[in-house]
Amino acid sequence: MNTSPIENERRLQSFINRGIVTDVDHANARCRVQIDGLETDWLKFAAARIGKVKIWNPPCVGEQVLVISETGELSTGLVTTSFDYDDQPMPSANADTFELHCDDGATFIYNHATHNLEVTLLDDSTTTLISNRVQISARDVSFDCNNFDVNCESYSIGCQSYTVNGQTINQNGKLIINDQPYLDHGHKNVKSGSDTTGGVNA
């Protein structure tokens, strides 16, 4: 083992290095990093969690990262956290928010001072939730959209008041109100002329 002062100095300088990601191998979770004009071999990059919870968020080309080597040899280095620089500034300066910003413009922002959660996706995006049961508990729920489609075997609403506003309301299939079919029910006390009919036949 070489323990010369020059070798020891080289190893000390290689414990922690700052560099720029030049290439990423997503299949093998490896990347190359340029450090002081030299490009490393393929190095492992760290994950936020790899246990019962696993987080996949690989580095990207051009990202500034730290390379840590326990032995002082870059060939055994581990690519760890990244940090801001001129081309990639911090996405926010708000002390009260947790934020995720994606390269396509999508954002996930929670403000723990105002308790507001805001998720913004692009116009052509799709959000998919797959679950055996979805429960929403809220004082007010509002939908603002061009089209609202519900496709299910059974659809039930329980409330004191239910209002539907629209120029045209289309109902396909049999409509039953208070256990009486709407289209083919009969009325009691039917008379001719200007009189109105009585109640629905029970």
C-alpha positions as CSV (number, residue, x, y, z in Angstrom):
1,M,0.0,0.0,0.0
2,N,1.4,3.4,-1.0
3,T,1.5,5.7,2.0
4,S,3.7,8.4,0.6
5,P,2.8,12.0,1.4
6,I,1.9,12.7,-2.2
7,E,-0.4,9.6,-2.4
8,N,-2.0,10.5,0.9
9,E,-2.6,14.1,-0.3
10,R,-4.2,12.8,-3.5
11,R,-6.5,10.5,-1.6
12,L,-7.5,13.3,0.7
13,Q,-8.4,15.5,-2.2
14,S,-10.5,12.7,-3.7
15,F,-12.7,12.0,-0.7
16,I,-15.2,14.7,-1.7
17,N,-15.4,16.1,-5.2
18,R,-17.8,18.4,-7.0
19,G,-18.6,17.6,-10.6
20,I,-21.1,17.7,-13.5
21,V,-23.1,14.7,-14.6
22,T,-22.2,13.8,-18.2
23,D,-24.1,10.6,-18.8
24,V,-26.7,8.4,-17.1
25,D,-27.3,4.7,-17.3
26,H,-30.8,4.4,-15.9
27,A,-31.0,0.6,-16.3
28,N,-28.1,0.1,-14.0
29,A,-28.5,3.2,-11.8
30,R,-25.0,4.5,-12.7
31,C,-23.7,7.8,-14.1
32,R,-20.5,9.5,-15.2
33,V,-19.3,12.7,-13.7
34,Q,-16.8,15.3,-15.0
35,I,-14.4,16.5,-12.3
36,D,-11.8,19.0,-13.1
37,G,-11.8,18.2,-16.8
38,L,-11.7,14.4,-16.2
39,E,-14.6,12.0,-16.6
40,T,-15.1,9.3,-14.1
41,D,-16.1,5.7,-14.8
42,W,-19.7,4.6,-14.2
43,L,-20.5,5.3,-10.6
44,K,-23.5,4.4,-8.4
45,F,-25.8,7.3,-7.7
46,A,-27.6,7.5,-4.3
47,A,-31.3,7.3,-3.7
48,A,-33.4,9.2,-1.2
49,R,-34.7,5.9,0.2
50,I,-34.1,2.2,-0.7
51,G,-36.0,0.1,1.9
52,K,-39.7,-0.5,2.5
53,V,-40.1,2.8,0.7
54,K,-38.2,3.2,-2.5
55,I,-37.8,6.6,-4.3
56,W,-36.6,6.8,-7.9
57,N,-35.3,10.2,-8.9
58,P,-32.1,9.7,-11.0
59,P,-29.7,12.6,-11.7
60,C,-29.8,14.2,-15.1
61,V,-27.0,15.3,-17.6
62,G,-25.8,18.7,-16.6
63,E,-26.7,18.4,-12.9
64,Q,-24.0,19.4,-10.4
65,V,-23.4,16.7,-7.8
66,L,-21.0,15.6,-5.1
67,V,-18.9,12.5,-5.4
68,I,-17.9,10.9,-2.2
69,S,-15.2,8.2,-2.0
70,E,-14.5,6.4,1.3
71,T,-11.1,5.3,0.1
72,G,-10.1,8.4,-1.8
73,E,-10.3,6.5,-5.1
74,L,-12.8,7.9,-7.6
75,S,-13.4,4.5,-9.1
76,T,-15.2,3.6,-5.8
77,G,-17.0,6.9,-5.5
78,L,-20.7,7.4,-4.8
79,V,-22.7,10.2,-6.5
80,T,-24.8,11.9,-3.8
81,T,-26.8,15.1,-3.4
82,S,-26.9,17.9,-5.9
83,F,-27.0,21.6,-5.3
84,D,-27.9,24.9,-7.2
85,Y,-25.6,26.8,-9.5
86,D,-25.8,29.4,-12.2
87,D,-27.6,27.3,-14.8
88,Q,-29.9,25.5,-12.2
89,P,-31.0,28.0,-9.4
90,M,-33.2,27.0,-6.5
91,P,-36.8,26.8,-7.5
92,S,-38.1,28.9,-4.6
93,A,-37.0,31.2,-1.7
94,N,-40.1,30.5,0.4
95,A,-39.3,29.3,3.9
96,D,-42.8,27.9,4.4
97,T,-43.1,25.5,1.4
98,F,-42.2,22.0,0.3
99,E,-41.9,22.0,-3.4
100,L,-41.3,19.6,-6.3
101,H,-40.6,21.1,-9.7
102,C,-40.4,18.9,-12.8
103,D,-38.6,19.8,-16.0
104,D,-41.8,19.9,-18.0
105,G,-43.3,22.5,-15.7
106,A,-45.4,20.3,-13.4
107,T,-45.2,21.3,-9.7
108,F,-46.2,20.0,-6.3
109,I,-46.3,22.7,-3.6
110,Y,-47.4,22.4,0.0
111,N,-47.4,25.5,2.2
112,H,-47.3,24.5,5.8
113,A,-48.0,28.1,7.0
114,T,-51.3,28.4,5.0
115,H,-52.0,24.6,4.8
116,N,-52.6,24.8,1.1
117,L,-51.6,22.1,-1.3
118,E,-51.3,22.9,-5.0
119,V,-50.5,20.4,-7.8
120,T,-50.2,21.8,-11.3
121,L,-49.9,19.6,-14.4
122,L,-49.7,20.4,-18.1
123,D,-52.8,20.8,-20.2
124,D,-52.3,17.4,-22.0
125,S,-51.5,15.5,-18.8
126,T,-53.5,12.5,-17.3
127,T,-53.9,11.8,-13.6
128,T,-54.6,8.1,-12.8
129,L,-55.6,6.8,-9.3
130,I,-56.1,3.1,-8.9
131,S,-57.6,1.9,-5.6
132,N,-60.2,-0.5,-4.2
133,R,-61.8,2.4,-2.3
134,V,-61.4,6.2,-2.4
135,Q,-62.9,8.3,0.3
136,I,-62.9,12.1,0.3
137,S,-63.9,13.9,3.5
138,A,-64.2,17.7,3.1
139,R,-66.6,20.5,4.0
140,D,-66.7,21.7,0.4
141,V,-65.9,19.9,-2.9
142,S,-65.9,21.8,-6.2
143,F,-65.4,20.6,-9.7
144,D,-64.7,23.1,-12.5
145,C,-64.4,21.3,-15.8
146,N,-65.7,21.1,-19.4
147,N,-66.8,17.5,-19.1
148,F,-67.5,15.3,-16.0
149,D,-68.1,11.6,-16.7
150,V,-69.0,8.9,-14.2
151,N,-69.0,5.3,-15.3
152,C,-70.1,2.9,-12.6
153,E,-72.7,0.2,-11.8
154,S,-74.3,2.2,-9.0
155,Y,-74.3,5.9,-8.3
156,S,-75.7,7.2,-5.0
157,I,-76.0,10.8,-3.6
158,G,-77.2,11.4,-0.1
159,C,-77.8,15.1,0.8
160,Q,-80.5,17.5,2.0
161,S,-80.5,19.4,-1.3
162,Y,-79.3,18.4,-4.8
163,T,-79.4,20.9,-7.7
164,V,-78.5,20.4,-11.3
165,N,-78.3,23.5,-13.6
166,G,-77.9,23.3,-17.4
167,Q,-79.5,24.2,-20.7
168,T,-79.9,20.5,-21.5
169,I,-79.9,17.6,-19.1
170,N,-79.8,14.2,-20.8
171,Q,-80.9,11.1,-18.9
172,N,-80.5,7.7,-20.7
173,G,-82.3,4.7,-19.2
174,K,-85.2,4.4,-16.7
175,L,-85.6,7.3,-14.2
176,I,-87.2,6.3,-10.9
177,I,-88.4,9.0,-8.5
178,N,-89.7,7.9,-5.0
179,D,-89.9,4.3,-6.3
180,Q,-92.1,5.4,-9.2
181,P,-90.9,5.2,-12.9
182,Y,-90.9,8.7,-14.4
183,L,-91.7,7.8,-18.0
184,D,-94.6,5.3,-17.6
185,H,-96.2,6.1,-14.3
186,G,-100.0,6.7,-13.9
187,H,-102.0,9.4,-12.0
188,K,-105.1,9.3,-9.9
189,N,-108.2,11.4,-10.4
190,V,-107.6,12.2,-14.1
191,K,-110.2,14.6,-15.6
192,S,-110.6,16.2,-18.9
193,G,-110.5,19.9,-19.6
194,S,-108.4,22.4,-17.6
195,D,-108.2,20.3,-14.3
196,T,-104.8,19.0,-13.2
197,T,-104.2,15.4,-12.4
198,G,-104.0,14.0,-8.9
199,G,-101.0,12.3,-7.3
200,V,-99.0,9.4,-8.8
201,N,-100.6,6.0,-8.5
202,A,-98.9,4.1,-5.7
